[in-house]
Amino acid sequence: MAWTNIEMADEVIKFFKPYSSVNLGIGMPTVIAERIPSDLNIMIHSENGVMGVSGRPKKENVSPTLINAGKETIAVKAGASFFDSSLSFGMIRGGHIDYCVLGGMEVDAKRNLANWMVPGKKVTGMGGAMDLVNGSKQVIIMMNHFSKDGVAKLLPLCKLPFTGLDVVDLVVTEMGIFKPNGKAFEIIKLADGVEKEDLKIDPSALF
């Protein structure tokens, strides 16, 4: 049986070391903010200028001026700080973010990521993804295993435009956890009931 988004988030969190800084991409990775145990003392960074995001706010505490980079309203924890974009991207480019967790359209065995555009379709912009994949100490991709057409999104080589080259450390999908090693994907863990054949990954890209 495949993992739910919440179960995927919990698998990602197991890789976080206590007292780390984490940046969460828009979409699926935002679930992680609501699942992190308080005793890990994780500081969540958002590239629009917040350090200390703690998930979604309660209805009575919603502020229209307190948002993340995806324009979603957020709550903050004690000790949170606010700053401008230049300082925020200085943190990213300076290597001060321990983990970033991003969504993905495709990841390949060579550790490349494509997650920002499909040629011929409307492009809203790359945001901070290009900086994050090159500046963060570890890059984890959290995404659906298959496209809407049922094709595996773990490939020998990405077909869509790249976001970053040789940057992906781990991929977490509803089917399991995978590590691209430059030649193939190593299977770290499979969801309960999932078999290797269910992955539908090109055999040349599977270790």
C-alpha positions as CSV (number, residue, x, y, z in Angstrom):
1,M,0.0,0.0,0.0
2,A,1.4,3.4,-1.0
3,W,2.1,6.1,1.7
4,T,-0.2,9.1,2.2
5,N,1.2,12.6,2.0
6,I,1.4,12.6,5.8
7,E,3.3,9.4,5.9
8,M,5.7,10.7,3.3
9,A,6.2,13.8,5.4
10,D,7.0,11.7,8.5
11,E,9.5,9.7,6.4
12,V,11.2,13.0,5.4
13,I,11.4,14.2,9.0
14,K,13.3,11.1,10.0
15,F,16.3,12.5,8.1
16,F,16.3,15.8,10.0
17,K,18.9,16.2,12.7
18,P,17.9,18.2,15.9
19,Y,18.5,22.0,15.8
20,S,18.6,22.1,12.0
21,S,17.4,24.7,9.6
22,V,14.9,23.6,6.9
23,N,13.4,25.2,3.9
24,L,10.1,23.7,2.6
25,G,9.0,24.2,-1.0
26,I,5.4,25.0,-2.0
27,G,2.8,22.3,-2.3
28,M,3.3,18.8,-0.9
29,P,6.4,19.7,1.3
30,T,4.4,22.2,3.4
31,V,2.7,19.3,5.2
32,I,6.0,18.7,6.9
33,A,5.8,22.0,9.0
34,E,2.7,20.6,10.8
35,R,4.4,17.2,11.5
36,I,7.8,18.1,13.0
37,P,8.1,17.1,16.7
38,S,8.8,20.1,18.9
39,D,11.7,18.3,20.6
40,L,13.7,18.4,17.3
41,N,13.9,22.2,17.7
42,I,13.8,22.7,13.9
43,M,13.8,26.2,12.5
44,I,11.9,26.4,9.3
45,H,13.1,29.1,6.8
46,S,11.0,30.7,4.1
47,E,12.8,32.6,1.3
48,N,10.4,35.6,1.6
49,G,12.1,36.4,4.9
50,V,10.9,34.3,7.8
51,M,12.9,32.0,10.1
52,G,10.8,30.0,12.5
53,V,7.7,28.9,10.6
54,S,5.6,26.4,12.7
55,G,2.9,25.3,10.3
56,R,-0.6,26.7,9.7
57,P,-2.2,29.2,12.1
58,K,-5.4,28.6,14.0
59,K,-8.4,30.5,12.7
60,E,-8.3,33.1,15.5
61,N,-4.6,33.8,14.9
62,V,-4.5,34.2,11.1
63,S,-2.7,37.3,9.9
64,P,-2.9,38.4,6.2
65,T,0.7,39.8,6.5
66,L,2.2,36.6,7.9
67,I,2.8,34.3,4.9
68,N,5.4,31.9,3.4
69,A,7.0,32.1,0.0
70,G,3.9,30.3,-1.5
71,K,1.6,33.1,-0.1
72,E,0.0,30.7,2.4
73,T,-0.7,32.1,5.8
74,I,1.6,30.6,8.5
75,A,2.1,30.5,12.2
76,V,5.5,31.2,13.8
77,K,7.2,29.7,16.9
78,A,8.9,31.5,19.8
79,G,12.2,33.0,18.6
80,A,11.1,33.5,15.0
81,S,12.8,36.4,13.1
82,F,11.9,38.4,10.0
83,F,14.2,39.9,7.4
84,D,14.4,41.1,3.8
85,S,14.9,38.9,0.7
86,S,18.5,39.9,0.3
87,L,19.4,38.5,3.7
88,S,17.2,35.5,3.2
89,F,18.9,34.5,-0.1
90,G,22.2,35.3,1.6
91,M,21.4,32.5,4.0
92,I,20.6,30.2,1.2
93,R,23.6,31.0,-1.1
94,G,25.9,31.1,1.9
95,G,25.2,27.5,2.7
96,H,23.4,28.2,6.0
97,I,20.3,26.0,5.3
98,D,20.8,22.4,6.4
99,Y,17.9,20.8,4.4
100,C,15.6,21.9,1.7
101,V,12.6,19.8,0.7
102,L,11.1,20.5,-2.7
103,G,8.4,19.1,-5.0
104,G,9.5,17.7,-8.3
105,M,8.3,17.0,-11.8
106,E,11.2,14.7,-12.6
107,V,14.4,13.4,-10.9
108,D,17.0,11.4,-12.7
109,A,19.7,8.9,-11.7
110,K,22.4,11.5,-12.3
111,R,20.9,13.5,-9.3
112,N,19.4,16.2,-11.6
113,L,16.1,17.9,-10.8
114,A,13.4,19.3,-13.0
115,N,10.6,21.0,-11.1
116,W,9.8,24.5,-12.5
117,M,8.3,24.3,-16.0
118,V,6.7,22.3,-18.7
119,P,7.5,23.7,-22.2
120,G,4.5,25.3,-23.8
121,K,2.6,25.8,-20.5
122,K,2.2,28.9,-18.4
123,V,5.3,29.5,-16.2
124,T,4.8,31.3,-12.9
125,G,8.6,31.5,-12.2
126,M,11.3,29.4,-10.6
127,G,11.1,31.2,-7.2
128,G,14.0,30.2,-5.0
129,A,14.4,26.6,-6.2
130,M,17.6,27.2,-8.2
131,D,19.3,28.8,-5.3
132,L,18.0,26.3,-2.8
133,V,19.2,23.2,-4.7
134,N,22.7,24.7,-5.0
135,G,22.9,26.4,-1.6
136,S,21.4,23.9,0.8
137,K,23.5,21.2,2.5
138,Q,21.0,18.4,1.7
139,V,18.3,18.4,-1.0
140,I,15.3,16.1,-0.5
141,I,12.6,15.8,-3.2
142,M,9.1,14.9,-2.0
143,M,6.8,14.2,-4.9
144,N,4.2,11.8,-6.4
145,H,5.9,8.7,-7.9
146,F,3.9,8.8,-11.1
147,S,2.7,11.5,-13.6
148,K,-1.0,11.9,-14.4
149,D,-0.3,9.5,-17.3
150,G,1.0,6.8,-14.9
151,V,4.6,7.2,-15.9
152,A,7.3,7.0,-13.2
153,K,8.9,10.4,-12.6
154,L,12.3,8.8,-11.6
155,L,14.2,8.6,-14.9
156,P,17.6,7.7,-16.4
157,L,17.7,11.4,-17.5
158,C,15.2,14.2,-17.0
159,K,13.2,15.2,-20.1
160,L,12.0,18.6,-18.8
161,P,14.2,21.7,-18.3
162,F,16.6,21.4,-15.4
163,T,16.3,23.2,-12.1
164,G,19.7,22.0,-10.9
165,L,22.4,19.5,-11.9
166,D,23.9,16.9,-9.6
167,V,22.0,18.3,-6.6
168,V,19.4,15.7,-5.4
169,D,20.4,13.6,-2.3
170,L,17.1,11.7,-1.6
171,V,13.7,11.3,-3.2
172,V,10.6,10.4,-1.1
173,T,7.5,9.3,-3.0
174,E,4.3,7.4,-2.0
175,M,6.1,4.3,-3.1
176,G,9.3,4.6,-1.1
177,I,12.6,6.3,-0.5
178,F,15.3,6.4,-3.3
179,K,18.8,7.7,-3.5
180,P,20.2,8.7,-6.9
181,N,23.9,7.8,-7.0
182,G,24.9,9.2,-10.4
183,K,24.2,6.0,-12.3
184,A,21.0,4.6,-10.8
185,F,18.5,4.9,-8.0
186,E,19.2,2.9,-4.9
187,I,16.1,1.7,-3.1
188,I,16.5,2.8,0.6
189,K,13.0,1.8,1.7
190,L,9.7,0.7,0.1
191,A,6.2,1.4,1.5
192,D,4.5,-1.6,2.9
193,G,3.1,-3.9,0.2
194,V,5.1,-2.2,-2.6
195,E,7.3,-4.4,-4.7
196,K,10.2,-3.5,-6.9
197,E,8.1,-4.2,-10.0
198,D,5.4,-1.7,-8.9
199,L,7.9,1.2,-9.3
200,K,7.8,1.1,-13.1
201,I,11.3,2.7,-13.2
202,D,13.5,2.0,-16.2
203,P,15.6,-1.1,-15.2
204,S,18.7,0.8,-16.4
205,A,18.1,3.4,-13.8
206,L,17.4,1.1,-10.8
207,F,20.1,-0.3,-8.5
